[in-house]
């Protein structure tokens, strides 16, 4: 609970911490031009996405330092995935845009 309050306060006091991270133009052009299976490159892009976004870094810190029981880890990972997927789907299919 204390960790969640600290993250909330940090995102209020320093809004740039809560900023989303973008895909580089080079990575975007690769994704758009891809026409087949590219498991290796997409795994690399996923890993790169995980270590360059503040939301993912905070997620990993939460899992590593604050969760001890498997049930809590599964719940935390599931809720993060649901929230992240919802915002991505709203952005892509719902045309919801955030003002950077």
Buried (B, 14 or more C-beta within 10 A) or exposed (E): EEEEEEBEEBBEEEEEBBBEEEBEEEBEEBEEEEEEEEEEEEEEBEEEEEEEBBBBBBBEEBBEEBBEEEEEBEEBBEEBEEEBEEBEEEEEEEEEEEEE
